[in-house]
Amino acid sequence: MHAAFFLLLGASLVRFLIRHPGEPRTPWIIAFSVALALLYVLGPVLGGPGTGRRFTWLGAVVASWVVLVVLAPSFAWCAVPLFYTGLRTLPARASLVLVTLLTTLVVAAQLRLAEGFDPNLVFAPPAVAAIATAVFVHTQRQAARQRALIDDLLRTRRELAATERREGTLAERQRLSMEIHDTLAQGLSSQQMLLQAAERTWDSDAEAARRHVRTAADIAARGLAEARRFVHDLAPPQFDGGAGLEDALRALAAPESTTVSVRFHVEGVPVPLPDGVRSALLRIAQGALANVTEHAAATTVALTLSYLGDQVVLDIADDGRGFDPGAAPAPGGARGHGLPAMRARVRRLGGTLTVESVPGEGTVLSASVPLETP
């Protein structure tokens, strides 16, 4: 629009100079053309912040153009860019009044140039003014809708980011709670049981008491390693040195690691497992064995890791007292966290956790995790 204004202003000046060479009003027309061009160029400076300054600048531009139209009617063609200048600067009603006045001057100027009455000169300028105004108003409304849409999108994005942060925080809290329950809390529980057993046998069987104390010390050392891993958010220490899940489960079933007899068996051809699957199955095994030790009163546990091609399955079966899987945990107790934590771990990997148990007949826990095909 700025380029169109200067093009029309220059064309009008050249037309006047060609058509009316040597006229006395030529210096005035040149002067007012230069003044109008300077006013238009200096609009961002002269019409800067402040409503009064913008109105004063627009008044000076329109006044200079009116003088040019009176001196040379051909300058009326500059009216269309000035329509947009007024529509951008003035309020809606005031800008419509200005457009009407400018259109009237254009019609009058065109009739002065014509040799007789021409209906096109009377109706064409108002039609052009109406089209220009309609286009501007439509564009402004579209811009307002786009701004509102952008504001909504930005607000939605901020809300979504806040929601994701909250969900991430909750997920991290849940992850840490499961990690602590399956490692530190179970380890502390085992230490407590071992130390209590050592206290009971300290006078009657000092050697057995020492074994219990040494086992508790080993569990404490592993718990300390787990706590340090939490700080650095690393994989379980059982996987240090490239050890696989089979090695970690075999170490978990060792006699020095548990107070019950655990038989570990691998079925199928072992395949490399993702870190998340290894960690989840190891934590499930740790939590299940801790529950067996603390609650089941079992004498033997069968720990089986099965590779079935498209999935890996971990089974933990004990010959303990069993329980009713459908019974709700005691309100306010800490015993009900183990199974929900295991289910959450398996669910994150797209797997399933099943528990089969009957009071007096032991318990079988099975965790199945699908494996990605190559």
N, C-alpha and C positions, 0 to 999 in steps of 0.2 A: 504493500500500500504506500509506503514511503517512496519507493522507486516510481510508482505511478504518479504520485503528486509532483515530483520534480520533473518527470517526463512531460506531463501536461503543462506545467508552469513554463518549461523551456519552449515547448511547441507553441504555446500561446504567444510568448514573447517573440519568437522568430516569425510567426505569422503576422504579428503587428508590424514588425520592422520591415518585412517584405511588402506588405500591403500599403503601409503608410510611411514611406521613407521621408525623413526631413521634417516631420511635423513638430510643432512647438511642444506638444505634450510628451514627445518621446523620452526626454530626460526624466520626467516624472514617472513614466511607466517603468523605465529601467530601474530607477531608484526604488520604487515600491516593490518591483519584482525581486530585487536583491534583498530588500528589507524583509519581505515575506519569506524568502528562502532562509535567511538567517534566523528569523523567529522560529520557523519550523525546525531547523537543525538544532537550535538551542532550547528546544522544548524540554528535554530532560533536566536542564539546568534551571531555566526560568520557571518552569512549571513543576518544580521539585516538591518536597514535602509541604503539606499545607493546602487546604482547599482554596483559600483566597488566592494564593499564588497561581494555582492551576487555572482558576477562572480568569484572572487578569491576563495570563499568557494567552488563553484561548480567545479572549476578547480582542487582544492586539492582533492575533492572526486573522480573525474574521474581519476586523476593521480594515486591515491592509488589503485583504482580498476584495472587500466591498468597494474600496477606492479603485482598485485595478479594474473591477467589472464596470464601474461607472465610466472610467476613462477608456477602457477597451473591452467591449462585451465578450470578446473571444476568450477571456480569462475565466468565463463562467464554467468551463470544462473542469477546472480544479475543484469544483464543488464536491464531487463524489469522494475523494480522499478526505475532504474536510467533514463530510458526513460522519465518517468513522472516527475522526478526531473528536468531534462533539459527542458522539455516542459513548466513546470511552471516557470522556472527561466529566460530562454532566450527569446528573441524575436522570432517570428514565423520562419523566415528563418534560423537564427542561430541555433534554436533548431532542425530543420530538418537536418541540416548539422551534428550536434552532434549525432542525432539518427542514421544517416547513418554511421558515423565513429564507433559508438559502435556496430552496427550490423555487420560491416566488421570484427571487432575484435572477435565478437562472432563466426562468421563463421570460421575464422582462428583457433580459439581455439578448436572448435568442430572437425575440420579436423585433428588437432594435436592429439586429443584423439582417433580418429577412426583409425582402422588398414588399411583401404583403402578408396577410394573415395565413398562417399555416397551422392546421390542427395538430400536426405531429409535434410542432414546437411547443404547443400548449399542454399536450397530454404525455409526451415522451419523458420530459424531466420528472414529473411527479411519479410516473411508473418506475423510472430508474431509482428515484429516491425511496420508493416503497420497497422495491426489491432489495436495495442495499440495507435498509433498516431491518427488513425481515431476516435477511441473512445474518446480520450482526446479532440480532436478538436470539435467533436460533443457535448461533454459535456460542453465545454467552450462556444460554441455558444448558447446552451440552457440556460446556466447560464446568459449570456449577455441578452438574450431575457427576461428571468425572471426578471432580474434587471430592464430592461426598463419597463416591465409591472408593476412591483411593484412601480417604480417611477411614472408611469402614474396613477396608482390607488391612491397613496398618494397625488399626485397633484389634482386628481379629488375629493378626499375626502376633501382636504383643500378648494377647490373651492365650493364644496357642502356645507361644514360647513359655509363658508362665505355667500353663498346665503341664507342658512337657517337663519343665524343671521340677514341678511338684511330683509328677509321676516318677521321674528319675530318682528324686530323693526318697520317695516311698519304696521304690524297687530296690534301691541300694540299702535302705534300712532293713527291708525284708531279707535281702541277701546276707547282710551281716548278721541278722538275728539267726538265720539258718546255719551260717558258718559257725557262729559262737555256740549254738545249741549242739551241733554235731561234733564239735571238736573240743573247745575249751570247757563248756559246761559238762559234757560227758566225761572228759578227762578229770575234771575236779570231782565229779561224782564217784568215779572209779578210785581216785586217790583217797577220798573219804572212806569208802568201803574197805580199801586195803589197810589204811591206817587204823580203822576200828578193829579189823581182824588182827592186826599186829598187836594192838593194845590188849585184846582178849587173850592172845597166846603168848604174850611176852614172858610171863613167869613159867608157864608150863612147857612151852616149846620155843625157845629163844631162836633157834635156827629158822623155823617157819616165820617167826615175826620179822627176822631180818630179811627173808625173801620178800615178804609183803612190803617192807619199807623200801627195798631196792626197786621192786616193781613200781611202787608209787613214785619214786624218784625218776625212773625212766619215763613214766607218763607225764610227770611235771616237765621234764626236759622237752618232750615232744610238744606239750602244750605251749611252752615258751617259743619253740620254733614256729608253731602255728600262729601265735600272736604276732611275731615279727613278720610273718608272711602277710597277715592282714594289713599291716601298716604299709607294706610295699605292694599289696594287691597282686601277689604272685601265685603260681600254682601250688598245690599241696607239696610239702617237702618230700613226700613219698616218691615223687616223680623226678627228683633231682638225679642228675647223671644219666638221663635217658631211660630211666626205669619205666616199664609199662604197667598197665593196670593189673596184669596177672602178678607181677612182682609185688606191687603194693598190697594186693589182697592176700597174697601168700604171707607177707610179713605181718599183716593184720591178724592172720589165723595162727601165728606162731604161739607156742605155749607161754613165752615170756610176755606176750602182749595182752593176754586175756586170762580170766580165771575159769573159763569153761573150755571143754574140749571142742575145737573147731576143725572140721575136715574141709579142705579146699579142693575143688576139682574144676578142671577146664574141659569143656566140650566144644568140638568143632575146631576149625583152623583159625587161630588168632589173626586179626588184621589190625593195622594201626587205627587208633581211635582219635577223634578230635579231642582237644584239651578239655572242652566243656563237658563232653560225655565221660571222659576219664574221671574228672573231678567230681561230677555229680554221682556216678556210681560208687566211687570210693566213699564219698560222704554218706551215701545211703547205707553202705555196708557198715561204716563206723557207727552211725546212729542206730541201726538195727541190732548190732552186737551189743552196744551199750544198753539198749532196752532189754535185750535178753539177759544180760548180766544183772541188771538192776531189778527187773520185774518178773522175769519168767521162771526163775528157779530151775533152769534147764541144766542138764548135764552134758549134752552134746548138741552141736550146731553143724549143719551141712551148708557150706557156702559154695555155690555153683555158678560159674560164669560160662554162658553158652553163646557161641557165635553161630548165628543161623542165617548167614548170608546177607539178608537185607535188614537184620536187626541184631542187637546184642541184648541178652537177657541175664539179669542177676537174680538168683534165687537164694533166700536165706530161710532155712527150715530148722526149727528147734523142737525138742521134746519136752518143753516146759508146761506150765499150768494152763496156757492158752487164755483167751478172753473173748468177749463178745464184740466183734468189730462194729456192730450197729449201736452199741451203747455210747452215750455221750460222755466225754471226759468230765471229771469233777470240776465244777465252776470255781474259777480262781486258781486252779492248780496249774503247775508247770508241766505235768505229764502229757498233756494233749498236744504239745507243739511238735513232737517228733514226726508223726505220720503226716500232718499237713505240710510240714517242711519238705518231706520226701516227695509228696505228691506235687508240690510246687516246683521242685527241681526237675522231676520227670516231665511235667507239663511244659516247662520252658523248652524242652528238647523235642516236644511233639510225641512223647511216649506215654505209657500208662503204668500205673502202680496198682497192683491187686494184693489184697490181704485176705487169707483164708485161715480162720482160727475157730476152734471150738473149746469152751472151757474144759480143761482136763486132758486135752488131746494135742496140745502144742500149736504152733503157728507157722504158716508158710507165707513169706513176703516175696513178691516177684515184681521186679522193675524191668520193663521192656522199653528199649529206646531204638527208634529206626535209624538206619545208617544210610547216608546219601550214596546213591549208585554212582560209579565212575562215569 
